[in-house]
Amino acid sequence: VHPSERDPQNPATWGKVGRNEKCLCGSGKKYKHCHGALA
């Protein structure tokens, strides 16, 4: 997914996110401790 097509409010538009990357929702947390915990 191209970064311009990512919606910060919709995780379904993010594509593959590394578990140790910052979460794309803008929380500042790592993905695994934020939206990644839901997966």
N, C-alpha and C positions, 0 to 999 in steps of 0.2 A: 504494500500500500504506500503510495506516495505521501510524504508528510503533509502536503497541503490538503489531502483528502481525509485526514484524520480529524475526527470530532472528539475533543477532550471529554465530552459528556457521554459518548457512546463507545464503550470498549469494543464492540463488534467491528468498528471501523479501524482499529489500531493495527490489525495484522499481527505478525509474530513479534513479541516483545521479550527481550532477555530478562530473566528473573532478577538479575542484579542491576538492571538499568533503572533510572528514575521513572516512576509511574507517569504515564502520559496525561493523567487527569490533572496534574499540576499540584498535587499535594506535597511534593518534595520527598515523599517516602520511596523506598525501593518498591518495584512492582510486586515482588513476592510478599511484601508486608501490606500491600494495599489491594488493588484489584486482582493481583495474582493469587491472593489467598482464596478468592472466590472460585477460581478455576480448578 
